[in-house]
Amino acid sequence: MLKRSLGEKIFNIFNLLGMLIFTVIIVVPVLFVFRNSFELSETSTATLRLWPEQFSLVFYGMVIKDESVYRPLMNSVFVTIVGTPLTLLVNALGAYTMSKRELPGKNFFAYYMVIIPMLIGGGTIPGFLLIRALGMIDTLWAIIIPGLASGWNMTLIRNYYWSIPNELTESARIDGASEMTIFVKIILPLSKPVLSALGLLTGIGLWNTFYAAMIYIRTPSKWTFPVKIRETVVKNEGNDKLWEEMMIAAGLDPSELLINQAGLGGAMMVVSMLPILIVYPFLQKYFAGGIMVGSVKG
């Protein structure tokens, strides 16, 4: 075993400290959200505890009983389930075109249609005018379609394609396979690691869509779940009469308990995190490998 130098040991110590601080910065706010979702009394939220002092599931009961929550939740499910595979398909096809070194006009496509738009965007107002001209205002397609093509994702997938031996595709061409057959039966099955990693990132982004939904969606029944969370938090903040009605409906006495008004928003945030927490373990084995291979090969 090689002995590490003093400089390497010092670097490892600072590296571990930096990662520890970074982890604390990320994890502690999440734990506070979990604590608030289970904390019943507002008087207990002034402490720095990461666990609830008055444990209760009343906020989760409010979320389950609120029928206005289900439609935005299903809208987010639709956007994620439909948008993720479409995004992967468009980026995979674009990357396959970029991976052809002998293709005429490849450099033009790569630089002027992928890299430059990736670095320079039109902005919010031109984007809104384009979506309005396409007739997609107040539709869920306004959230899905603008993000289908990503220059960054195409570049990662293209680099992964370059790691696939040419002999596989050349032998298929000799046997008479078309480019689409090669793409579907050879390239896509071998690209499962990078597509799974990018699919996870894309799905998380679509599930958490807030800004685009605020701009393009006008009808409350078409809101995504993050927009519903914001609407619930803003509507309930400082509205004592509404909280009294909600407490009475939950079987609580408003005169005896000062309820934690941040608890309902915390419960909705926890509910919004559950699908990602459930799906991530199944894709974790592909995540690190797919991103690393796609970023360094070629």
VEXDREN-2710 file (C-alpha; in Angstrom, 1 decimal):
% VEXDREN-2710
k/r/px/py/pz
1/MET/0.0/0.0/0.0
2/LEU/1.4/3.4/-1.0
3/LYS/2.1/5.9/1.8
4/ARG/0.4/9.2/1.4
5/SER/2.3/12.4/1.6
6/LEU/1.6/15.1/4.1
7/GLY/0.1/17.3/1.4
8/GLU/-2.3/14.5/0.3
9/LYS/-3.4/13.9/3.9
10/ILE/-4.0/17.7/4.5
11/PHE/-6.0/17.8/1.2
12/ASN/-8.1/14.8/2.2
13/ILE/-8.9/16.4/5.6
14/PHE/-10.0/19.7/4.0
15/ASN/-11.9/17.7/1.3
16/LEU/-13.8/15.8/4.0
17/LEU/-14.5/19.0/6.0
18/GLY/-15.8/20.7/2.9
19/MET/-18.1/17.8/2.0
20/LEU/-19.3/17.7/5.6
21/ILE/-20.2/21.4/5.6
22/PHE/-21.9/21.0/2.1
23/THR/-23.9/18.0/3.4
24/VAL/-25.1/19.9/6.5
25/ILE/-26.1/22.9/4.4
26/ILE/-28.3/20.7/2.2
27/VAL/-29.6/18.2/4.8
28/VAL/-30.5/20.5/7.7
29/PRO/-33.2/22.6/5.8
30/VAL/-34.8/19.3/4.6
31/LEU/-34.9/18.0/8.1
32/PHE/-36.5/21.2/9.3
33/VAL/-39.2/20.8/6.6
34/PHE/-39.8/17.2/7.9
35/ARG/-39.9/18.5/11.5
36/ASN/-42.4/21.2/10.7
37/SER/-44.6/18.7/8.9
38/PHE/-44.9/16.6/12.1
39/GLU/-44.8/19.5/14.6
40/LEU/-48.3/20.4/15.8
41/SER/-47.7/23.4/18.1
42/GLU/-46.2/26.7/16.9
43/THR/-44.6/27.3/20.3
44/SER/-42.3/24.3/19.6
45/THR/-41.0/25.6/16.3
46/ALA/-38.9/28.3/18.0
47/THR/-36.3/25.7/19.1
48/LEU/-33.5/24.4/16.9
49/ARG/-34.6/20.7/17.3
50/LEU/-34.6/18.6/14.2
51/TRP/-37.3/16.3/15.7
52/PRO/-40.9/17.3/16.6
53/GLU/-41.7/18.0/20.2
54/GLN/-45.5/17.5/19.7
55/PHE/-45.6/14.8/17.1
56/SER/-48.8/14.7/15.0
57/LEU/-50.0/13.5/11.6
58/VAL/-52.8/16.1/11.4
59/PHE/-51.2/18.1/8.6
60/TYR/-50.9/15.0/6.4
61/GLY/-54.6/14.3/7.2
62/MET/-55.4/17.8/5.9
63/VAL/-53.5/17.2/2.7
64/ILE/-55.3/13.9/2.1
65/LYS/-58.7/15.4/2.8
66/ASP/-58.1/18.5/0.6
67/GLU/-59.6/17.5/-2.8
68/SER/-58.0/20.5/-4.5
69/VAL/-54.6/18.9/-4.1
70/TYR/-55.2/15.8/-6.3
71/ARG/-55.6/17.6/-9.6
72/PRO/-52.3/19.5/-9.5
73/LEU/-50.6/16.3/-8.3
74/MET/-51.9/14.4/-11.3
75/ASN/-50.9/17.3/-13.6
76/SER/-47.3/17.0/-12.3
77/VAL/-47.5/13.2/-12.8
78/PHE/-48.6/13.7/-16.4
79/VAL/-45.9/16.3/-17.1
80/THR/-43.2/14.0/-15.6
81/ILE/-44.3/10.7/-17.2
82/VAL/-44.9/12.2/-20.7
83/GLY/-42.1/14.8/-20.7
84/THR/-39.3/12.6/-19.5
85/PRO/-39.4/9.9/-22.2
86/LEU/-40.0/12.5/-24.9
87/THR/-37.1/14.5/-23.7
88/LEU/-34.8/11.5/-23.7
89/LEU/-35.9/10.5/-27.2
90/VAL/-35.3/13.9/-28.7
91/ASN/-31.9/14.3/-27.1
92/ALA/-30.9/10.7/-27.9
93/LEU/-31.8/11.2/-31.6
94/GLY/-30.0/14.6/-31.7
95/ALA/-26.9/13.1/-30.0
96/TYR/-26.9/10.2/-32.5
97/THR/-26.7/12.8/-35.4
98/MET/-23.9/14.6/-33.6
99/SER/-21.9/11.4/-33.0
100/LYS/-21.5/10.9/-36.8
101/ARG/-18.0/12.3/-37.4
102/GLU/-18.3/11.8/-41.2
103/LEU/-21.7/13.6/-41.5
104/PRO/-21.7/16.7/-43.7
105/GLY/-22.6/19.8/-41.8
106/LYS/-21.9/18.2/-38.4
107/ASN/-19.9/21.1/-37.1
108/PHE/-22.6/23.6/-38.1
109/PHE/-25.3/21.5/-36.3
110/ALA/-23.1/21.1/-33.2
111/TYR/-22.1/24.8/-32.8
112/TYR/-24.9/26.9/-34.2
113/MET/-27.9/24.7/-33.3
114/VAL/-26.7/23.1/-30.0
115/ILE/-23.7/24.9/-28.3
116/ILE/-24.6/28.5/-29.0
117/PRO/-28.3/28.2/-28.0
118/MET/-27.1/26.3/-24.9
119/LEU/-25.0/29.4/-23.9
120/ILE/-27.3/32.2/-25.1
121/GLY/-31.0/32.1/-24.5
122/GLY/-33.7/34.4/-25.7
123/GLY/-35.1/35.2/-22.3
124/THR/-38.5/35.0/-20.6
125/ILE/-40.4/37.5/-22.8
126/PRO/-39.4/36.1/-26.2
127/GLY/-40.1/32.6/-24.8
128/PHE/-43.6/33.7/-23.7
129/LEU/-44.3/35.3/-27.1
130/LEU/-43.3/32.1/-28.8
131/ILE/-45.4/29.9/-26.6
132/ARG/-48.4/32.2/-27.2
133/ALA/-47.8/32.2/-31.0
134/LEU/-47.9/28.4/-30.9
135/GLY/-51.2/28.4/-29.0
136/MET/-49.9/26.5/-26.0
137/ILE/-50.7/29.1/-23.3
138/ASP/-52.7/27.6/-20.5
139/THR/-51.8/24.0/-21.5
140/LEU/-49.4/21.5/-19.9
141/TRP/-47.6/21.2/-23.3
142/ALA/-46.2/24.7/-22.6
143/ILE/-44.2/23.1/-19.8
144/ILE/-43.1/20.0/-21.7
145/ILE/-42.3/21.0/-25.3
146/PRO/-39.9/24.0/-24.7
147/GLY/-37.5/21.8/-22.7
148/LEU/-37.5/18.8/-25.0
149/ALA/-34.1/19.6/-26.6
150/SER/-31.1/20.3/-24.4
151/GLY/-27.6/21.0/-25.8
152/TRP/-26.0/19.8/-22.6
153/ASN/-27.8/16.5/-22.6
154/MET/-27.1/16.0/-26.3
155/THR/-23.4/16.5/-25.7
156/LEU/-23.3/14.0/-22.8
157/ILE/-25.2/11.4/-24.8
158/ARG/-23.0/12.0/-27.8
159/ASN/-19.8/11.4/-25.8
160/TYR/-21.3/8.2/-24.5
161/TYR/-22.1/7.1/-28.1
162/TRP/-18.4/7.6/-29.0
163/SER/-17.5/5.0/-26.3
164/ILE/-19.5/2.3/-28.2
165/PRO/-17.2/0.3/-30.5
166/ASN/-17.7/1.1/-34.2
167/GLU/-17.5/-2.6/-35.0
168/LEU/-21.0/-3.2/-33.6
169/THR/-22.7/-0.7/-35.9
170/GLU/-20.5/-1.5/-38.9
171/SER/-21.4/-5.2/-38.7
172/ALA/-25.1/-4.3/-38.5
173/ARG/-24.8/-2.2/-41.6
174/ILE/-23.1/-5.1/-43.4
175/ASP/-26.0/-7.2/-42.5
176/GLY/-28.4/-4.7/-44.1
177/ALA/-29.6/-2.9/-41.0
178/SER/-30.9/0.7/-41.5
179/GLU/-29.8/3.6/-39.3
180/MET/-33.1/3.5/-37.3
181/THR/-32.7/-0.2/-36.7
182/ILE/-29.1/0.3/-35.5
183/PHE/-30.3/3.1/-33.2
184/VAL/-33.2/1.2/-31.7
185/LYS/-31.7/-2.2/-31.4
186/ILE/-28.0/-1.5/-30.7
187/ILE/-27.4/2.1/-29.6
188/LEU/-30.4/2.6/-27.2
189/PRO/-29.9/-0.7/-25.3
190/LEU/-26.2/0.0/-24.8
191/SER/-27.0/3.6/-23.6
192/LYS/-29.1/2.6/-20.6
193/PRO/-26.7/4.0/-18.0
194/VAL/-26.5/7.5/-19.4
195/LEU/-30.2/7.6/-20.4
196/SER/-31.2/6.5/-16.9
197/ALA/-29.0/9.1/-15.3
198/LEU/-30.3/11.9/-17.5
199/GLY/-33.9/10.6/-17.2
200/LEU/-33.6/10.9/-13.4
201/LEU/-32.4/14.5/-13.7
202/THR/-35.0/15.4/-16.3
203/GLY/-37.8/13.8/-14.3
204/ILE/-36.8/15.7/-11.1
205/GLY/-36.8/18.9/-13.1
206/LEU/-40.2/18.3/-14.6
207/TRP/-41.7/17.2/-11.3
208/ASN/-40.5/20.4/-9.6
209/THR/-41.6/22.7/-12.5
210/PHE/-42.8/26.0/-10.9
211/TYR/-41.6/29.0/-12.9
212/ALA/-42.8/27.9/-16.3
213/ALA/-46.2/26.8/-14.8
214/MET/-46.6/30.2/-13.1
215/ILE/-45.9/32.0/-16.4
216/TYR/-47.9/29.8/-18.9
217/ILE/-50.7/28.3/-16.8
218/ARG/-53.6/30.5/-15.9
219/THR/-56.3/28.0/-14.9
220/PRO/-55.9/26.7/-11.3
221/SER/-57.1/23.2/-12.4
222/LYS/-54.0/23.0/-14.7
223/TRP/-51.5/24.0/-12.0
224/THR/-48.6/21.7/-11.2
225/PHE/-48.1/20.6/-7.6
226/PRO/-45.3/23.1/-6.7
227/VAL/-47.7/25.9/-7.8
228/LYS/-50.4/24.4/-5.5
229/ILE/-47.9/24.3/-2.6
230/ARG/-47.2/28.0/-3.1
231/GLU/-50.8/28.9/-3.4
232/THR/-51.6/27.0/-0.2
233/VAL/-48.8/28.6/1.8
234/VAL/-49.6/32.1/0.6
235/LYS/-53.4/31.7/1.2
236/ASN/-53.0/30.2/4.7
237/GLU/-50.3/32.6/5.9
238/GLY/-51.8/34.8/8.6
239/ASN/-55.4/33.8/7.8
240/ASP/-56.4/33.0/11.4
241/LYS/-60.1/32.4/10.5
242/LEU/-59.2/29.8/7.9
243/TRP/-56.8/28.0/10.3
244/GLU/-59.6/27.9/12.9
245/GLU/-61.9/26.3/10.4
246/MET/-59.2/23.8/9.5
247/MET/-58.4/23.0/13.1
248/ILE/-62.1/22.4/13.9
249/ALA/-62.4/20.1/10.9
250/ALA/-59.4/18.2/12.2
251/GLY/-60.9/17.8/15.6
252/LEU/-58.7/20.4/17.4
253/ASP/-59.7/23.2/19.7
254/PRO/-58.4/26.6/18.5
255/SER/-58.7/28.2/21.9
256/GLU/-56.3/25.7/23.5
257/LEU/-53.7/25.3/20.8
258/LEU/-51.6/27.7/18.8
259/ILE/-51.1/25.5/15.7
260/ASN/-47.9/25.5/13.6
261/GLN/-49.0/27.3/10.4
262/ALA/-45.9/26.1/8.6
263/GLY/-46.8/22.5/9.1
264/LEU/-49.3/22.2/6.2
265/GLY/-46.8/23.6/3.7
266/GLY/-44.2/21.3/5.1
267/ALA/-46.4/18.2/4.8
268/MET/-47.2/19.1/1.1
269/MET/-43.4/19.5/0.4
270/VAL/-42.7/16.1/1.9
271/VAL/-45.5/14.6/-0.2
272/SER/-43.9/16.2/-3.3
273/MET/-40.5/14.6/-2.4
274/LEU/-41.9/11.1/-2.0
275/PRO/-42.0/10.1/-5.7
276/ILE/-38.3/11.1/-6.2
277/LEU/-37.3/9.3/-3.0
278/ILE/-39.1/6.1/-4.2
279/VAL/-37.7/6.2/-7.8
280/TYR/-34.1/7.2/-7.0
281/PRO/-32.9/3.9/-5.4
282/PHE/-33.8/2.0/-8.6
283/LEU/-31.8/4.3/-10.8
284/GLN/-28.9/5.1/-8.5
285/LYS/-26.7/2.3/-9.9
286/TYR/-26.9/4.0/-13.3
287/PHE/-26.6/7.6/-12.1
288/ALA/-22.9/8.1/-11.3
289/GLY/-21.6/5.8/-14.0
290/GLY/-23.8/7.3/-16.7
291/ILE/-22.9/10.9/-16.0
292/MET/-19.2/10.2/-15.6
293/VAL/-18.9/8.1/-18.8
294/GLY/-20.9/10.6/-20.8
295/SER/-18.8/13.5/-19.6
296/VAL/-15.3/12.1/-20.2
297/LYS/-15.5/9.8/-23.1
298/GLY/-14.7/10.9/-26.7
END
